[in-house]
């Protein structure tokens, strides 16, 4: 039996929703807008993605951005907060309670503040690259 080279499953027809450039889709997602058209909201709650865009009917709910946004937020927050803690510790003899009172809330606010835009950007990337759950 001769081996058959793998061929990807290419869509038969073009999708009915617009496909902007990757940078445009990520930017729209960061702003909380539909990555495909930019005309309607991306979120239905704090982190819940709408099932479908009200304007262009892109299946936004099929983009499963489950674990990537928290990892990206942890990466960014850690790279900002940890050097600040080290610098504050080296600048003087600050007590641990003072550093904790400053940097724990700062870390929490930064992580919560970044989570929604990063998830929107991730969904924008996934919709543009057609990385949707099967059934789209």
DSSP file (Angstrom, degrees, kcal/mol; ACC not computed):
  #  RESIDUE AA STRUCTURE BP1 BP2  ACC     N-H-->O    O-->H-N    N-H-->O    O-->H-N    TCO  KAPPA ALPHA  PHI   PSI    X-CA   Y-CA   Z-CA
    1    1 A X              0   0    0      0, 0.0     2,-0.3     0, 0.0     0, 0.0   0.000 360.0 360.0 360.0 126.7    0.0    0.0    0.0
    2    2 A X        -     0   0    0      1,-0.1     2,-0.1     0, 0.0     0, 0.0  -0.622 360.0-110.6 -85.0 140.1    1.5    3.3   -1.0
    3    3 A X        -     0   0    0     -2,-0.3     2,-0.5     1,-0.0    -1,-0.1  -0.417  24.8-140.9 -70.2 144.6    1.3    6.2    1.4
    4    4 A X        -     0   0    0     -2,-0.1     3,-0.1     3,-0.0    -1,-0.0  -0.920  21.1-119.3-106.0 125.7   -1.0    9.1    0.6
    5    5 A X        -     0   0    0     -2,-0.5     2,-0.2     1,-0.1     0, 0.0  -0.355  34.6-104.6 -65.5 143.9    0.3   12.6    1.4
    6    6 A X        -     0   0    0     -2,-0.0     2,-0.4     1,-0.0    -1,-0.1  -0.458  34.4-165.8 -70.2 137.0   -1.8   14.5    3.9
    7    7 A X        -     0   0    0     -2,-0.2    -3,-0.0    -3,-0.1    -1,-0.0  -0.992  21.0-121.4-122.4 130.7   -3.9   17.2    2.4
    8    8 A X        -     0   0    0     -2,-0.4     2,-1.1     1,-0.1     0, 0.0  -0.331  28.9-107.0 -69.2 153.7   -5.6   19.8    4.6
    9    9 A X        -     0   0    0     -2,-0.0     2,-0.3     3,-0.0    -1,-0.1  -0.714  41.5-164.3 -80.8 103.0   -9.3   20.2    4.6
   10   10 A X        -     0   0    0     -2,-1.1     2,-0.0     1,-0.1    -3,-0.0  -0.684  25.6-104.6 -89.0 141.7   -9.8   23.5    2.8
   11   11 A X        -     0   0    0     -2,-0.3    -1,-0.1     1,-0.1     3,-0.1  -0.360  20.7-138.9 -65.0 145.7  -13.1   25.2    3.0
   12   12 A X  S    S+     0   0    0      1,-0.1     2,-0.3     2,-0.0    -1,-0.1   0.889  82.7  20.3 -72.8 -39.8  -15.3   24.9   -0.1
   13   13 A X  S    S-     0   0    0      1,-0.0    -1,-0.1    -3,-0.0     2,-0.1  -0.881  92.2 -91.9-128.8 160.0  -16.5   28.4   -0.1
   14   14 A X        -     0   0    0     -2,-0.3    -2,-0.0     1,-0.1     2,-0.0  -0.399  51.6-100.4 -68.3 147.1  -15.3   31.7    1.5
   15   15 A X        -     0   0    0      1,-0.1    -1,-0.1     2,-0.1     4,-0.1  -0.352  24.4-125.4 -69.0 151.2  -16.8   32.4    4.9
   16   16 A X  S    S+     0   0    0     41,-0.1     2,-0.3    -3,-0.1    -1,-0.1   0.605  87.6  76.4 -75.8 -10.4  -19.7   34.9    4.9
   17   17 A X  S    S-     0   0    0     40,-0.1    -2,-0.1     1,-0.1    40,-0.1  -0.691  92.1 -96.3-100.0 156.4  -18.0   37.2    7.4
   18   18 A X        -     0   0    0     -2,-0.3     2,-0.5     1,-0.1    -1,-0.1  -0.307  25.6-149.3 -69.5 152.5  -15.2   39.7    6.6
   19   19 A X        -     0   0    0     -4,-0.1    17,-0.1    18,-0.0     3,-0.1  -0.862  19.3-174.9-123.3  93.8  -11.5   38.7    7.3
   20   20 A X        -     0   0    0     -2,-0.5    17,-0.0    15,-0.3    15,-0.0  -0.167  40.2 -72.6 -76.5 179.3   -9.4   41.7    8.1
   21   21 A X     >  -     0   0    0      1,-0.1     4,-2.4     4,-0.0     5,-0.2  -0.245  46.4-108.6 -66.8 163.4   -5.7   41.7    8.6
   22   22 A X  H  > S+     0   0    0      1,-0.2     4,-2.6     2,-0.2     5,-0.2   0.916 118.7  50.9 -62.7 -43.7   -4.3   40.0   11.7
   23   23 A X  H  > S+     0   0    0      1,-0.2     4,-2.3     2,-0.2    -1,-0.2   0.899 111.5  48.0 -62.7 -40.6   -3.2   43.4   13.2
   24   24 A X  H  > S+     0   0    0      2,-0.2     4,-2.5     1,-0.2    -1,-0.2   0.918 112.7  48.3 -65.4 -43.7   -6.7   44.9   12.6
   25   25 A X  H  X S+     0   0    0     -4,-2.4     4,-2.2     2,-0.2    -2,-0.2   0.905 113.1  47.0 -65.5 -41.6   -8.5   41.9   14.1
   26   26 A X  H  X S+     0   0    0     -4,-2.6     4,-2.6    98,-0.2    -1,-0.2   0.917 112.3  50.9 -65.9 -42.2   -6.2   41.9   17.2
   27   27 A X  H  X S+     0   0    0     -4,-2.3     4,-1.3    -5,-0.2    -2,-0.2   0.907 111.1  47.3 -61.9 -42.7   -6.7   45.6   17.6
   28   28 A X  H  <>S+     0   0    0     -4,-2.5     5,-2.8     1,-0.2     4,-0.4   0.898 112.3  50.7 -64.6 -39.8  -10.4   45.4   17.4
   29   29 A X  H ><5S+     0   0    0     -4,-2.2     3,-1.3     1,-0.2    92,-0.4   0.897 106.0  54.7 -64.6 -40.1  -10.4   42.5   19.9
   30   30 A X  H 3<5S+     0   0    0     -4,-2.6    -1,-0.2    90,-0.3    -2,-0.2   0.828 108.8  49.6 -60.6 -31.6   -8.3   44.5   22.3
   31   31 A X  T 3<5S-     0   0    0     -4,-1.3    -1,-0.3    -5,-0.2    -2,-0.2   0.486 119.9-110.9 -86.3  -3.4  -10.9   47.2   22.2
   32   32 A X  T < 5S+     0   0    0     -3,-1.3    10,-2.1    -4,-0.4    11,-0.5   0.722  76.6 125.4  82.5  21.6  -13.7   44.7   22.8
   33   33 A X  B   <S-A   41   0A   0     -5,-2.8    -1,-0.3     8,-0.2     8,-0.2  -0.648  75.5 -76.6-106.6 166.8  -15.2   45.0   19.4
   34   34 A X     >  -     0   0    0      6,-2.1     4,-1.3    -2,-0.2    -1,-0.1  -0.457  38.4-144.5 -61.1 126.5  -16.0   42.3   16.8
   35   35 A X  T  4 S+     0   0    0     -2,-0.2   -15,-0.3     1,-0.2    -7,-0.2   0.788  94.4  50.7 -67.0 -25.6  -12.7   41.3   15.3
   36   36 A X  T  4 S+     0   0    0    -17,-0.1    -1,-0.2    -8,-0.1   -16,-0.1   0.944 133.9   1.5 -78.6 -49.3  -14.2   40.7   11.9
   37   37 A X  T  4 S-     0   0    0      3,-0.1    -2,-0.2   -18,-0.1    -1,-0.1   0.695  78.6-138.9-115.0 -25.0  -16.2   43.9   11.3
   38   38 A X  S  < S+     0   0    0     -4,-1.3    -3,-0.1     2,-0.1     4,-0.1   0.609  73.9 105.4  77.0  12.0  -15.5   46.1   14.4
   39   39 A X  S    S+     0   0    0      2,-0.1     2,-0.2    -6,-0.1    -4,-0.0   0.718  72.5  37.3-100.4 -22.8  -19.2   47.3   14.6
   40   40 A X  S    S-     0   0    0      1,-0.1    -6,-2.1    -6,-0.0     2,-0.1  -0.715  91.3 -77.9-125.8 176.8  -20.6   45.3   17.6
   41   41 A X  B     -A   33   0A   0     -2,-0.2    13,-0.3    -8,-0.2    -8,-0.2  -0.405  22.8-158.8 -76.2 148.1  -19.5   44.2   21.0
   42   42 A X  S    S+     0   0    0    -10,-2.1     8,-2.2    -2,-0.1     2,-0.3   0.756  73.6  61.8 -92.2 -31.9  -17.3   41.1   21.5
   43   43 A X  B     -B   49   0B   0    -11,-0.5     6,-0.3     6,-0.2     3,-0.1  -0.763  48.3-173.5-106.8 144.7  -18.3   40.4   25.1
   44   44 A X  S    S-     0   0    0      4,-3.8     2,-0.2    -2,-0.3     5,-0.2   0.493  84.3  -4.6-104.8 -11.2  -21.6   39.6   26.7
   45   45 A X  S    S-     0   0    0      3,-1.0     5,-0.1     5,-0.0    -2,-0.0  -0.652 109.6 -55.5-152.2-153.0  -20.3   39.8   30.2
   46   46 A X  S    S-     0   0    0     -2,-0.2    -3,-0.0     1,-0.1     0, 0.0   0.950 132.3  -6.1 -68.1 -45.9  -16.9   40.3   31.8
   47   47 A X  S    S+     0   0    0      2,-0.1     2,-0.5    72,-0.0    -1,-0.1   0.362 103.3 114.5-128.1   2.7  -15.2   37.4   29.9
   48   48 A X        -     0   0    0      1,-0.0    -4,-3.8    -5,-0.0    -3,-1.0  -0.654  57.6-141.3 -82.1 125.3  -18.1   35.8   28.1
   49   49 A X  B     -B   43   0B   0     -2,-0.5    -6,-0.2    -6,-0.3    -7,-0.1  -0.626  22.0-110.3 -84.0 140.2  -17.9   36.0   24.3
   50   50 A X        -     0   0    0     -8,-2.2     3,-0.1    -2,-0.3    -1,-0.1  -0.377  22.2-127.1 -65.4 150.3  -21.1   36.6   22.3
   51   51 A X  S    S+     0   0    0      1,-0.2    10,-1.9     9,-0.2    11,-0.3   0.882  87.3   4.3 -67.6 -38.0  -22.1   33.6   20.3
   52   52 A X  S    S-     0   0    0      7,-0.2    -1,-0.2     8,-0.2     7,-0.2  -0.998  81.7-102.5-150.0 144.0  -22.4   35.6   17.0
   53   53 A X     >  -     0   0    0      5,-2.1     4,-1.1    -2,-0.3   -11,-0.1  -0.477  24.4-143.3 -66.8 134.5  -21.7   39.1   15.9
   54   54 A X  T  4 S+     0   0    0    -13,-0.3    -1,-0.1    -2,-0.2     0, 0.0   0.766  95.9  38.7 -71.1 -25.0  -24.9   41.1   15.6
   55   55 A X  T  4 S+     0   0    0      3,-0.1    -1,-0.1     1,-0.0    -2,-0.0   0.917 133.2  14.4 -92.7 -50.6  -23.6   43.0   12.6
   56   56 A X  T  4 S-     0   0    0      2,-0.1    -2,-0.1   -38,-0.0    -1,-0.0   0.483  90.8-127.1-109.3  -3.8  -21.6   40.6   10.4
   57   57 A X     <  +     0   0    0     -4,-1.1     2,-0.3     1,-0.2    -3,-0.1   0.781  45.2 166.2  63.0  30.6  -22.8   37.2   12.0
   58   58 A X        -     0   0    0      1,-0.1     2,-2.2   -42,-0.1    -5,-2.1  -0.597  45.8-117.5 -71.8 136.9  -19.2   36.0   12.5
   59   59 A X    >   +     0   0    0     -2,-0.3     3,-1.3    -7,-0.2    -7,-0.2  -0.460  48.9 161.8 -79.0  74.8  -19.3   33.0   14.9
   60   60 A X  G >   +     0   0    0     -2,-2.2     3,-1.6     1,-0.3    -1,-0.2   0.803  65.8  65.6 -67.0 -29.6  -17.3   34.5   17.7
   61   61 A X  G 3  S+     0   0    0    -10,-1.9    -1,-0.3     1,-0.3   -10,-0.1   0.661  91.0  65.1 -68.1 -15.1  -18.5   32.0   20.2
   62   62 A X  G <  S+     0   0    0     -3,-1.3    71,-3.0   -11,-0.3     2,-0.9   0.528  76.7  95.5 -85.6  -6.0  -16.7   29.2   18.4
   63   63 A X    <   -     0   0    0     -3,-1.6     2,-1.3    69,-0.2    69,-0.1  -0.777  66.7-157.0 -85.4 108.7  -13.3   30.8   19.1
   64   64 A X        +     0   0    0     -2,-0.9     2,-1.4    67,-0.4     3,-0.2  -0.658  22.9 167.5 -93.8  83.9  -12.2   28.9   22.2
   65   65 A X        +     0   0    0     -2,-1.3     4,-0.2     1,-0.2    58,-0.1  -0.598  23.0 142.4 -93.0  72.4   -9.6   31.2   23.9
   66   66 A X        +     0   0    0     -2,-1.4     4,-0.4     2,-0.1    -1,-0.2   0.983  69.9   7.7 -82.2 -60.9   -9.6   29.2   27.1
   67   67 A X  S  > S+     0   0    0     -3,-0.2     4,-1.5     2,-0.1     5,-0.2   0.677 110.0  76.2-102.1 -20.2   -6.1   29.1   28.6
   68   68 A X  H  > S+     0   0    0      1,-0.2     4,-2.4     2,-0.2     5,-0.2   0.926  90.6  54.2 -64.4 -46.9   -4.0   31.5   26.4
   69   69 A X  H  > S+     0   0    0      1,-0.2     4,-2.6     2,-0.2    -1,-0.2   0.913 108.4  48.0 -58.9 -44.3   -5.2   34.8   27.8
   70   70 A X  H  > S+     0   0    0     -4,-0.4     4,-2.6     1,-0.2    -1,-0.2   0.908 112.1  50.6 -62.8 -37.3   -4.4   34.0   31.5
   71   71 A X  H  X S+     0   0    0     -4,-1.5     4,-2.2     2,-0.2    -1,-0.2   0.918 111.8  46.9 -64.2 -41.7   -1.0   32.8   30.5
   72   72 A X  H  X S+     0   0    0     -4,-2.4     4,-2.5     2,-0.2     5,-0.2   0.905 112.5  50.2 -65.4 -40.9   -0.3   36.0   28.5
   73   73 A X  H  X S+     0   0    0     -4,-2.6     4,-2.9    -5,-0.2     5,-0.3   0.913 110.9  49.0 -64.2 -42.6   -1.6   38.1   31.4
   74   74 A X  H  X S+     0   0    0     -4,-2.6     4,-2.5     1,-0.2     5,-0.2   0.908 111.3  50.8 -62.5 -41.2    0.6   36.3   33.9
   75   75 A X  H  X S+     0   0    0     -4,-2.2     4,-1.8    -5,-0.2    -2,-0.2   0.939 115.2  40.8 -61.2 -48.6    3.6   36.8   31.6
   76   76 A X  H  X S+     0   0    0     -4,-2.5     4,-1.1     2,-0.2    -2,-0.2   0.942 116.9  47.8 -67.2 -47.9    3.0   40.5   31.2
   77   77 A X  H >X S+     0   0    0     -4,-2.9     4,-3.1     1,-0.2     3,-0.5   0.911 112.4  49.6 -61.6 -43.3    2.1   41.2   34.8
   78   78 A X  H 3X S+     0   0    0     -4,-2.5     4,-1.6    -5,-0.3     5,-0.4   0.886 108.5  52.3 -63.2 -38.8    5.1   39.2   36.1
   79   79 A X  H 3< S+     0   0    0     -4,-1.8    -1,-0.2    -5,-0.2     4,-0.2   0.692 118.0  38.2 -73.6 -16.6    7.5   41.0   33.8
   80   80 A X  H <X S+     0   0    0     -4,-1.1     4,-1.1    -3,-0.5    -2,-0.2   0.859 120.8  40.3 -94.3 -47.1    6.3   44.4   35.1
   81   81 A X  H  X S+     0   0    0     -4,-3.1     4,-2.5    -5,-0.2     5,-0.2   0.910 107.6  58.1 -74.7 -43.9    5.7   43.7   38.8
   82   82 A X  H  X S+     0   0    0     -4,-1.6     4,-2.3    -5,-0.3     5,-0.2   0.913 107.6  46.1 -60.2 -46.4    8.7   41.6   39.7
   83   83 A X  H  > S+     0   0    0     -5,-0.4     4,-2.5    -4,-0.2    -1,-0.2   0.886 112.1  53.0 -62.9 -34.2   11.4   44.2   38.6
   84   84 A X  H  X S+     0   0    0     -4,-1.1     4,-2.5     2,-0.2    -2,-0.2   0.906 109.0  48.8 -65.3 -39.9    9.4   46.9   40.4
   85   85 A X  H  X S+     0   0    0     -4,-2.5     4,-2.3     2,-0.2    -2,-0.2   0.929 112.2  48.5 -64.0 -44.8    9.5   44.8   43.6
   86   86 A X  H  X S+     0   0    0     -4,-2.3     4,-2.0    -5,-0.2    -2,-0.2   0.912 112.9  47.9 -62.0 -42.3   13.2   44.2   43.3
   87   87 A X  H  X S+     0   0    0     -4,-2.5     4,-1.6     1,-0.2    -2,-0.2   0.914 112.3  48.6 -65.8 -42.0   13.9   47.9   42.7
   88   88 A X  H  X S+     0   0    0     -4,-2.5     4,-0.8     1,-0.2     6,-0.3   0.872 111.6  50.5 -65.7 -35.9   11.7   48.9   45.6
   89   89 A X  H  < S+     0   0    0     -4,-2.3     3,-0.3     1,-0.2    -1,-0.2   0.880 112.9  45.5 -69.2 -37.2   13.5   46.4   47.9
   90   90 A X  H  < S+     0   0    0     -4,-2.0    -2,-0.2     1,-0.2    -1,-0.2   0.724 102.7  65.8 -78.6 -22.0   16.9   47.6   46.8
   91   91 A X  H  < S-     0   0    0     -4,-1.6     2,-0.3    -5,-0.1    -1,-0.2   0.782 116.9 -24.0 -74.0 -26.1   16.1   51.3   47.2
   92   92 A X  S  < S-     0   0    0     -4,-0.8     2,-1.4    -3,-0.3    -1,-0.1  -0.975  74.0 -77.2-168.9 179.2   15.6   51.2   50.9
   93   93 A X        +     0   0    0     -2,-0.3     2,-0.3    -3,-0.1    -4,-0.1  -0.499  58.5 169.2 -91.1  65.2   14.8   49.2   54.0
   94   94 A X        -     0   0    0     -2,-1.4    -2,-0.1    -6,-0.3     2,-0.0  -0.586  37.3-112.2 -77.5 138.3   11.0   49.1   53.4
   95   95 A X     >  -     0   0    0     -2,-0.3     4,-1.9     1,-0.1     3,-0.4  -0.335  22.0-117.7 -68.7 154.8    9.1   46.7   55.7
   96   96 A X  H  > S+     0   0    0      1,-0.2     4,-2.6     2,-0.2     5,-0.2   0.858 113.0  58.1 -62.0 -36.7    7.6   43.7   54.1
   97   97 A X  H  > S+     0   0    0      1,-0.2     4,-2.3     2,-0.2    -1,-0.2   0.864 106.1  49.5 -64.2 -34.3    4.1   44.8   55.0
   98   98 A X  H  > S+     0   0    0     -3,-0.4     4,-1.5     2,-0.2    -1,-0.2   0.928 111.9  46.7 -70.2 -44.9    4.5   48.0   53.1
   99   99 A X  H  X S+     0   0    0     -4,-1.9     4,-2.9     1,-0.2     5,-0.3   0.898 114.4  48.8 -62.6 -38.9    5.8   46.3   50.0
  100  100 A X  H  X S+     0   0    0     -4,-2.6     4,-1.8     1,-0.2     5,-0.5   0.903 108.5  53.2 -66.3 -40.7    2.9   43.8   50.3
  101  101 A X  H  < S+     0   0    0     -4,-2.3     4,-0.3    -5,-0.2    -1,-0.2   0.782 118.2  37.2 -66.2 -26.1    0.4   46.6   50.7
  102  102 A X  H  X S+     0   0    0     -4,-1.5     4,-1.3    -5,-0.1    -2,-0.2   0.912 122.7  36.2 -88.4 -50.6    1.6   48.3   47.6
  103  103 A X  H  X S+     0   0    0     -4,-2.9     4,-2.3    -5,-0.2    -3,-0.2   0.758 107.3  60.2 -87.1 -25.6    2.4   45.4   45.2
  104  104 A X  H  X S+     0   0    0     -4,-1.8     4,-2.3    -5,-0.3    -1,-0.2   0.960 111.9  39.7 -67.0 -49.1   -0.3   42.9   46.0
  105  105 A X  H  > S+     0   0    0     -5,-0.5     4,-2.9    -4,-0.3     5,-0.3   0.899 115.2  53.9 -64.9 -36.6   -3.2   45.2   45.0
  106  106 A X  H  X S+     0   0    0     -4,-1.3     4,-2.2     1,-0.2    -2,-0.2   0.913 109.9  47.4 -61.1 -42.0   -1.2   46.5   42.1
  107  107 A X  H  X S+     0   0    0     -4,-2.3     4,-2.5     2,-0.2     5,-0.2   0.923 113.4  47.9 -63.8 -45.1   -0.7   43.0   40.8
  108  108 A X  H  X S+     0   0    0     -4,-2.3     4,-2.6     1,-0.2     5,-0.3   0.930 113.6  46.3 -63.6 -46.1   -4.4   42.1   41.2
  109  109 A X  H  X S+     0   0    0     -4,-2.9     4,-2.4     1,-0.2    -1,-0.2   0.893 113.7  49.0 -64.9 -39.3   -5.5   45.3   39.5
  110  110 A X  H  X S+     0   0    0     -4,-2.2     4,-1.8    -5,-0.3    -1,-0.2   0.925 113.1  46.6 -67.0 -43.5   -3.1   44.9   36.6
  111  111 A X  H  X S+     0   0    0     -4,-2.5     4,-1.3     2,-0.2    -2,-0.2   0.925 116.0  44.1 -65.6 -44.4   -4.0   41.2   36.1
  112  112 A X  H  X S+     0   0    0     -4,-2.6     4,-0.7     1,-0.2    -1,-0.2   0.893 113.7  51.6 -67.8 -38.4   -7.8   41.9   36.2
  113  113 A X  H  X S+     0   0    0     -4,-2.4     4,-0.5    -5,-0.3    -1,-0.2   0.814 113.7  43.2 -68.2 -30.0   -7.4   45.0   34.0
  114  114 A X  H  X S+     0   0    0     -4,-1.8     4,-2.3    -5,-0.2     5,-0.3   0.697  95.8  78.3 -86.8 -20.0   -5.4   43.1   31.3
  115  115 A X  H  X S+     0   0    0     -4,-1.3     4,-2.1     1,-0.2     5,-0.2   0.904  94.1  44.9 -62.7 -45.5   -7.5   39.9   31.2
  116  116 A X  H  X S+     0   0    0     -4,-0.7     4,-2.3     2,-0.2    -1,-0.2   0.943 115.4  45.1 -68.0 -48.2  -10.4   41.2   29.1
  117  117 A X  H  X S+     0   0    0     -4,-0.5     4,-2.4     1,-0.2    -1,-0.2   0.905 114.1  50.1 -62.6 -38.0   -8.4   43.0   26.4
  118  118 A X  H  X S+     0   0    0     -4,-2.3     4,-2.2     2,-0.2    -1,-0.2   0.901 110.4  49.8 -66.8 -38.9   -6.0   40.1   26.1
  119  119 A X  H  X S+     0   0    0     -4,-2.1     4,-2.5    -5,-0.3    -1,-0.2   0.910 110.6  50.7 -64.9 -40.2   -8.9   37.7   25.7
  120  120 A X  H  X S+     0   0    0     -4,-2.3     4,-2.3     1,-0.2   -90,-0.3   0.907 110.6  48.5 -62.3 -42.2  -10.4   40.0   23.0
  121  121 A X  H  X S+     0   0    0     -4,-2.4     4,-2.1   -92,-0.4    -1,-0.2   0.875 110.8  51.1 -65.0 -37.0   -7.1   40.1   21.1
  122  122 A X  H  X S+     0   0    0     -4,-2.2     4,-2.4     2,-0.2    -2,-0.2   0.911 110.3  48.4 -66.5 -42.2   -6.7   36.3   21.3
  123  123 A X  H  X S+     0   0    0     -4,-2.5     4,-2.7     2,-0.2     5,-0.2   0.897 109.6  53.9 -64.3 -39.2  -10.3   35.9   19.9
  124  124 A X  H  X S+     0   0    0     -4,-2.3     4,-2.0     1,-0.2   -98,-0.2   0.916 110.2  46.4 -59.7 -43.4   -9.4   38.3   17.2
  125  125 A X  H  X S+     0   0    0     -4,-2.1     4,-2.1     1,-0.2    -2,-0.2   0.919 113.4  48.9 -63.7 -43.6   -6.4   36.3   16.2
  126  126 A X  H  <>S+     0   0    0     -4,-2.4     5,-3.1     1,-0.2    -2,-0.2   0.885 111.4  48.4 -67.6 -38.7   -8.3   33.0   16.3
  127  127 A X  H ><5S+     0   0    0     -4,-2.7     3,-0.9     3,-0.2    -1,-0.2   0.901 112.3  49.3 -68.3 -39.2  -11.2   34.4   14.2
  128  128 A X  H 3<5S+     0   0    0     -4,-2.0    -2,-0.2     1,-0.2    -1,-0.2   0.887 114.5  44.1 -67.0 -38.3   -8.8   35.8   11.6
  129  129 A X  T 3<5S-     0   0    0     -4,-2.1    -1,-0.2    -5,-0.2    -2,-0.2   0.338 112.2-119.4 -87.8   7.9   -6.8   32.5   11.4
  130  130 A X  T < 5 +     0   0    0     -3,-0.9     2,-1.1    -4,-0.2    -3,-0.2   0.866  59.3 153.4  55.1  40.3  -10.0   30.4   11.3
  131  131 A X      < +     0   0    0     -5,-3.1   -67,-0.4    -6,-0.2     2,-0.2  -0.466  25.3 145.3 -92.9  60.7   -9.1   28.6   14.5
  132  132 A X        -     0   0    0     -2,-1.1   -69,-0.2   -69,-0.1     4,-0.1  -0.660  58.5 -93.2-101.8 154.6  -12.7   28.0   15.4
  133  133 A X    >   -     0   0    0    -71,-3.0     3,-0.7    -2,-0.2    -1,-0.1  -0.317  61.7 -83.3 -60.1 147.3  -14.3   25.0   17.1
  134  134 A X  T 3  S+     0   0    0      1,-0.2    -1,-0.1     2,-0.1    -3,-0.0  -0.216 113.3  54.7 -57.4 142.7  -15.5   22.5   14.6
  135  135 A X  T 3         0   0    0     -3,-0.1    -1,-0.2     0, 0.0    -2,-0.1   0.378 360.0 360.0 111.4   1.2  -18.9   23.2   13.1
  136  136 A X    <         0   0    0     -3,-0.7   -77,-0.1    -4,-0.1    -2,-0.1   0.486 360.0 360.0 -77.6 360.0  -18.1   26.7   11.9
